[in-house]
Amino acid sequence: MLHSLALSAERRWSRLRHGLKRRAGLLGTPIILPYLGFGTAKSLWVRGRVVEDEGVVSALHSDSLLTNLRLTFRRYESDEIAGAELAFEGAGRSGTATTDREGFFDFTVEAPDIPAGGAWTHVDLTLTDVPGYDWRPLGASVPVRLVPPEARFGIISDIDDTIVETGATNLFRHWRTVVANSAESRTAFPGVTHLYRALTRGEAGPETNPIFYVSSSPWNLFDLFERFMRLHAIPVGPMLLRDFGIDETKWFTGSHDTHKLAMIERVMDAYPHLPFLLIGDSGQRDAAIYAEANRRHPGRVLAVHIRDVTPEGHSPAVTEALAALRSAGVPVTIGASLEAAATLSAEQGLISADAARAVAEAVGKRRAGIRETPLGESRNR
């Protein structure tokens, strides 16, 4: 009952606030936020959002606490635009889409002959109507990940405390990371760049094997995650995040397990010919989710790699899940870094021995107090 009341109050407040802004002439400029989609030989999945531009996505890095607090508030208190209409063109198809109550558009382009061989294609969008707003014609392009025929496997990875240090198990450290409204303020775990680049490389080039990021973080952080990956030269891939709010499926109140497992299922079902590596951390329930994914897709999980982010020792649930994976014949690694994951990947023939050594060297440098900058240079701490 309390949840229903809160949800009703949130919706009423949103309508009231929008009405007041409209009457006061304070509505912002609509912008399109395209996310990264993925596709098969027959269809392309496209997702994005239309919101008011509050200068958050384009904001420069700042060390000012007040500036970061202000921008972070705006990031999470986004002014989404419902009922916006868009036209799309891609894969020889065209059509229209309309944003939902939260400003999201989500559609599938069905096409019989999507060109094979490339890692990416695009679906072009044009904003055609935004009821109640003064707006100008606006276009955007949604990158859509394809899987080349040469791909041997795929990678499904978590984000927080798997590739980026967020301190999710430490409230103070996590809050400092959340408040910082920039990709530059976030730190990559050592060796991630080397390992992920080695895993995605194959016969067709550096993006042969596709990587997907499945996280319970909100869509509000998409642009930060994408910029973070590009800054650290971590392979970019489609991200399957969650909406921010108090609905049952959203970031505040939705189930972490339900969301992650559903998104992993979506990816694995899209590419039934591919086996997958699953990479996560011990701070939440990644191990249990991956064990369930393996149970539902026997024989398709090449290995599970868990970064141990709980110094006091991981929970019995993690131990149980890893034991279930091992009993099913799935190789498993768990450690404070991904060094063991790199070693096992080399043994499985998924990466080269040189790449595994590069991961070990990066981990060793971090232990020695040497950190890599976003551009890959080194500096003393």
Secondary structure by P-SEA (a helix, b strand, c coil): caaaaaaaaaaaaaaaaaaaaaaaccccbbbbbbcbbbbcccbbbbbbbbbcccccccccccccaaaaaaaaaaaaacccccbbbbbbbcccccbbbbbcccbbbbbbbbbccccccccbbbbbbbbcccccccccbbbbbbbbbbbcccccbbbbbbccccccccccccaaaaaaaaacccccccccccaaaaaaaaaaccccccccbbbbbbccccccaaaaaaaaaaaacccccccccccccccccccccccaaaaaaaaaaaaaaacccbbbbbbbcccccaaaaaaaaaaaccccccbbbbbccccccccaaaaaaaaaaaaabbbbbbcccaaaaaaaaaaaccccaaaaaaaaaaaaaaaaccccccccccccc
